[in-house]
Amino acid sequence: MAFIYYVTQIQFEFGAIQLLRQECERVGISRPLIVTDPGVKAAGILQKALDALPGMTAAVFDQTPSNPTEAAVRAAAALYRAGGCDGLIAVGGGSAIDCAKGVAIAATHEGPLTAYATIEGGSAKITGRVAPLIAVPTTSGTGSEVARGAIIIVDDHRKLGFHSWHIVPKAAICDPELTLGLPASLTAATGMDAIAHCMETFMSAAFNPPADGIALDGLERGWGHIERATRNGGDREARLNMMSASMQGSMAFQKGLGCVHSLSHSLGGVDPRLHHGTLNAMFLPAVVRFNAGAESVQKEHRLDRMARAMGLASGSDIPEAIKDMNARLGLPTGLAAMGVRREQFSQIIEGALADHCHKTNPRIASADEYEAMLEASL
């Protein structure tokens, strides 16, 4: 049975951050904890959020790591409780938003965070007691501001997914102005993350025509504007379209992802220094080739439909087009350039097979097939 659900209220426009207090009042947050990271603070964006909350007292946790951890969630949850907070505002990229989702669970539910992970059977344990969350993205990549999931590295070093409709932000404030001037390397990496989300969710076999339409439009916007946004940080049209592509990829998540994310999640747990979006960009060509053999992909001509959105002649052109795009954006040439070694393959494959995205790929991969994808991406 297909389950189709869209729930987040989104404010999308240049200058939308000025609506932050209004959204807090609508949601019922009067004493928020703002979850962010040192880079967002240094860029002055945290201050913009504080300025948009006149008359409100807000606590701040600004130590979210580049890949959010259970330790960071614990520290922020302690601050939430100590400050008598009644809601959360995440200001940042996917790391800050996912960290805030972890806090929404940890601050209101008993026991270790790991108990609520999807692969531990924890989704059903996440209840409506979660702290309300407003998300303000400052990058165009994960789309976590409209998603029901969070990815967090837990204490035993696994990179796990946490999924519940209860942790979907109550409001998303998508202000492309906050991404103007984002460094080119981060624009490229997060932009390819958004493109990977649109592509992988479209290839998923689940029946969800609205998600398919959202993902294809997001792919067209992302593919058509990522170079402009990377080359000119002040290009407002490109920034708007990249933020939309990011949001749309995540709106389509409910179809499920696949091998790109199984591998990225696993490798990101093995080496947390590696950027998730960059890893997605490295794995996409090999996974697209693997998925070309899936019955559902062939039956519905999914590669050719993606190719049309990308301005390509044929679905068979997609893998090389992605490699060419990665090169033009200045991304690494492969996993080896990122420091990944063959000796790590067995650990990566073990994690990929256990990942929550493994079973929603349109073609279920074996350990040997994962190894072939890793080799092709090296």
C-alpha positions in Angstrom: 0.0 0.0 0.0 1.3 3.4 -0.9 1.5 6.0 1.9 1.8 9.7 0.7 2.1 12.4 3.3 3.1 16.1 3.1 3.0 18.0 6.3 5.5 20.9 6.7 4.5 24.5 6.5 7.1 26.3 4.5 8.0 30.0 4.2 10.1 30.3 1.0 11.4 33.8 0.0 14.3 36.1 0.2 14.2 37.6 3.7 11.9 34.9 5.1 14.1 34.7 8.3 12.2 37.8 9.4 9.2 35.6 9.9 11.0 33.5 12.6 9.2 35.0 15.6 5.8 34.8 13.8 6.4 31.1 13.2 7.5 30.5 16.8 4.3 32.1 18.0 2.2 29.9 15.6 4.0 26.7 16.7 3.8 27.7 20.4 7.5 28.2 21.1 8.3 31.0 23.6 11.7 30.0 24.9 13.7 28.3 22.1 17.0 26.6 22.1 18.8 27.5 18.9 21.0 24.7 17.5 23.7 25.8 15.1 27.4 25.4 14.4 30.6 27.5 14.7 30.6 28.3 11.0 27.0 29.7 10.9 27.8 31.7 14.0 31.0 33.1 12.4 29.2 34.0 9.3 26.8 36.2 11.2 23.7 34.1 10.4 23.1 33.1 14.0 22.9 36.8 14.9 20.3 37.3 12.1 18.2 34.6 13.7 18.5 36.2 17.1 17.6 39.6 15.7 14.5 38.1 14.2 13.3 37.1 17.7 12.7 40.5 19.4 11.6 40.2 23.0 12.3 36.5 23.2 14.9 34.8 25.3 16.8 32.1 23.4 19.4 29.7 24.6 22.1 28.8 22.0 24.0 25.5 21.3 26.6 26.4 18.7 28.9 23.3 18.8 27.2 21.0 16.2 30.0 19.0 14.5 30.1 18.6 10.7 28.6 15.2 11.2 26.2 15.4 14.2 27.0 13.0 17.0 25.1 11.5 19.9 27.5 13.3 22.3 26.5 16.7 20.7 22.8 15.7 21.0 23.3 15.0 24.7 25.1 18.3 25.4 22.4 20.2 23.6 19.6 18.3 25.3 21.2 19.2 28.7 21.2 22.8 27.7 17.6 22.6 26.6 16.5 21.2 29.9 18.6 23.5 32.0 17.2 26.5 30.1 13.6 25.4 30.6 13.2 25.6 26.8 9.9 24.6 25.1 11.0 24.3 21.5 14.0 24.2 19.1 15.2 26.4 16.2 17.8 24.8 13.9 19.9 27.3 12.0 22.4 25.7 9.7 22.9 22.9 7.2 21.8 19.3 7.5 24.1 18.7 10.4 22.5 21.4 12.7 19.0 20.4 11.6 19.6 16.7 12.2 21.3 17.5 15.6 18.2 19.4 16.6 16.0 16.5 15.6 18.1 14.3 17.9 17.6 16.9 20.7 13.9 16.9 20.1 13.9 13.2 20.9 16.5 13.1 23.6 15.1 16.0 25.6 11.7 14.4 25.8 12.3 10.6 25.8 14.0 8.3 28.2 17.0 6.1 27.5 19.9 6.3 25.0 19.3 7.9 21.6 20.4 4.7 19.9 17.2 3.0 21.1 15.2 5.3 18.8 17.2 4.5 15.6 15.3 3.0 12.7 17.4 -0.1 12.3 17.0 -0.8 16.0 13.3 -0.8 15.7 13.1 2.6 17.4 10.8 4.6 15.1 7.7 3.5 16.8 9.1 4.6 20.1 9.3 8.2 19.0 6.1 9.9 20.1 4.3 13.2 20.0 6.2 14.3 23.1 9.1 15.4 20.9 10.0 19.1 21.2 8.6 21.2 18.4 11.2 22.3 15.9 11.5 25.1 13.4 14.2 24.6 10.7 16.1 27.5 9.0 18.5 25.9 6.4 21.7 27.8 5.5 22.8 25.5 2.7 21.1 23.9 -0.2 21.8 20.2 0.2 20.0 17.9 2.7 16.5 19.3 2.7 16.3 18.1 6.3 14.0 21.1 7.0 11.1 19.2 5.4 12.1 15.6 6.1 11.1 13.0 8.7 14.6 11.7 9.2 17.9 12.6 10.8 21.3 11.0 10.5 23.5 10.9 13.6 26.7 9.1 14.5 26.0 7.3 17.7 28.4 6.4 20.5 29.5 3.1 19.0 30.5 5.0 15.8 27.7 3.8 13.6 26.0 6.4 11.4 22.3 5.7 12.0 19.0 7.0 10.7 16.2 8.2 13.0 12.8 8.4 11.3 9.4 9.6 12.5 6.7 11.9 11.3 6.8 13.4 14.8 10.3 14.9 14.1 9.3 16.7 10.9 9.9 20.4 11.6 6.7 22.3 12.3 7.9 25.0 10.1 10.6 25.5 7.5 12.0 28.9 6.8 13.7 28.7 3.4 15.5 32.0 2.9 17.9 31.8 -0.1 19.5 35.0 1.0 21.2 33.0 3.8 23.1 31.0 1.2 24.5 34.0 -0.8 28.3 33.9 -0.6 28.4 30.3 0.5 32.0 29.1 -0.4 32.2 27.4 -3.9 33.4 24.1 -2.5 30.5 23.8 0.0 28.0 25.0 -2.7 29.2 22.2 -5.0 29.1 19.5 -2.3 25.8 20.4 -0.9 24.3 21.0 -4.3 25.3 17.5 -5.5 23.7 16.2 -2.3 20.4 17.7 -3.4 20.8 16.4 -6.9 21.6 12.9 -5.5 18.4 13.0 -3.4 16.3 13.9 -6.4 17.8 11.2 -8.5 17.9 8.4 -6.0 14.4 8.9 -4.7 13.1 9.0 -8.3 14.7 5.7 -9.0 13.1 4.1 -6.0 10.5 1.5 -6.9 7.8 2.8 -4.4 4.6 4.0 -5.9 4.4 7.8 -5.2 3.6 9.8 -8.4 3.6 13.2 -6.5 7.1 12.4 -5.1 8.2 11.5 -8.7 7.0 14.8 -10.0 8.6 16.8 -7.2 11.9 14.9 -7.6 12.1 15.4 -11.4 11.4 19.1 -11.1 14.0 19.4 -8.4 16.5 17.6 -10.5 15.9 19.9 -13.4 16.3 23.0 -11.1 19.4 21.6 -9.4 21.2 20.3 -12.5 20.5 23.5 -14.4 21.7 25.9 -11.7 24.5 24.2 -9.6 27.3 25.5 -11.8 26.0 29.0 -11.7 25.6 28.9 -7.9 29.1 27.5 -7.5 30.8 30.0 -9.8 28.9 33.1 -8.5 27.9 33.0 -4.9 25.8 36.1 -5.4 23.6 34.7 -8.2 20.1 35.1 -6.6 18.2 33.1 -9.2 20.7 30.2 -8.9 20.6 30.2 -5.1 16.8 30.2 -5.1 16.6 27.3 -7.5 19.3 25.3 -5.5 17.4 25.8 -2.3 14.2 24.6 -4.0 16.0 21.6 -5.4 17.2 20.7 -1.9 13.8 21.1 -0.4 12.2 19.1 -3.2 14.6 16.2 -3.0 13.8 15.9 0.7 10.0 16.1 0.1 10.4 13.1 -2.2 12.4 11.2 0.5 9.3 9.3 1.6 9.7 7.1 -1.5 13.0 5.9 0.0 16.6 6.2 -1.1 19.1 3.5 -2.0 22.7 2.3 -2.5 24.1 5.8 -2.8 23.0 6.6 0.7 23.7 3.1 2.1 27.3 3.6 1.1 27.6 7.2 2.1 26.1 6.6 5.5 28.4 3.7 6.1 31.5 5.4 4.9 30.6 8.6 6.8 30.5 6.5 10.0 33.9 4.9 9.2 35.5 8.3 8.5 33.3 11.2 9.9 35.6 13.8 8.3 34.2 13.0 4.8 31.4 15.2 3.5 28.2 13.4 2.9 27.2 15.4 -0.2 30.6 14.8 -1.8 30.4 11.1 -1.1 27.0 11.0 -2.8 28.5 12.7 -5.8 31.2 10.0 -5.9 28.8 7.1 -5.7 26.1 8.3 -8.0 27.7 7.1 -11.4 28.2 3.6 -10.2 24.8 3.3 -8.5 23.0 4.7 -11.6 24.8 2.0 -13.7 23.8 -0.7 -11.2 20.2 0.5 -11.1 19.9 0.5 -14.9 19.3 -3.3 -14.5 16.4 -2.9 -12.1 13.1 -4.1 -13.6 11.1 -1.1 -12.2 13.7 1.4 -13.6 13.5 -0.2 -17.0 9.7 -0.6 -17.1 9.1 3.1 -16.3 12.0 4.4 -18.3 13.3 6.2 -15.3 16.8 6.9 -16.5 15.6 8.4 -19.8 13.1 10.5 -17.8 15.9 11.8 -15.6 18.1 12.4 -18.7 15.4 14.7 -20.2 15.3 16.7 -17.0 19.1 17.0 -17.2 19.2 18.0 -20.9 20.8 14.7 -21.9 20.0 12.5 -24.9 19.7 9.2 -23.1 19.7 7.6 -19.7 22.9 5.9 -20.6 24.6 9.3 -20.7 23.9 10.0 -17.0 26.9 8.4 -15.3 29.5 10.2 -17.4 27.5 13.4 -17.2 27.7 13.2 -13.4 31.5 12.6 -13.5 31.9 15.5 -15.8 29.8 17.8 -13.6 31.8 16.7 -10.5 35.0 17.7 -12.4 33.6 21.1 -13.5 32.6 21.8 -9.9 36.0 21.0 -8.6 35.0 18.0 -6.6 37.4 15.0 -6.0 38.0 12.6 -8.9 37.0 9.7 -6.7 37.1 8.1 -3.3 40.9 7.6 -3.4 41.4 11.3 -3.7 39.4 11.6 -0.5 41.7 9.2 1.3 39.5 6.1 1.1 41.4 2.8 1.0 40.5 -0.7 -0.3 41.3 -2.0 3.2 38.2 -0.2 4.4 35.8 -1.8 1.9 34.7 -4.7 4.1 33.7 -2.4 6.9 31.9 -0.1 4.5 30.0 -3.0 2.9 29.0 -4.3 6.3 27.5 -1.0 7.2 25.8 -0.5 3.8 24.1 -3.9 4.1 22.7 -2.9 7.5 21.7 0.7 6.5 18.0 1.6 6.4 18.4 2.8 2.7 19.7 -0.6 1.5 16.2 -2.2 1.2 14.6 0.7 -0.7 17.0 0.6 -3.6 15.2 -0.6 -6.8 17.6 -3.5 -7.0 18.9 -5.1 -3.8 22.7 -5.2 -3.8 24.8 -8.1 -2.6 28.1 -7.6 -0.8 29.9 -8.4 -4.0 27.9 -5.8 -5.9 28.6 -3.2 -3.2 32.3 -4.0 -3.6 32.1 -3.5 -7.3 30.4 -0.1 -6.8 33.1 0.9 -4.3 35.8 -0.2 -6.8 34.2 1.8 -9.6 34.0 4.9 -7.4 37.6 4.7 -6.2 
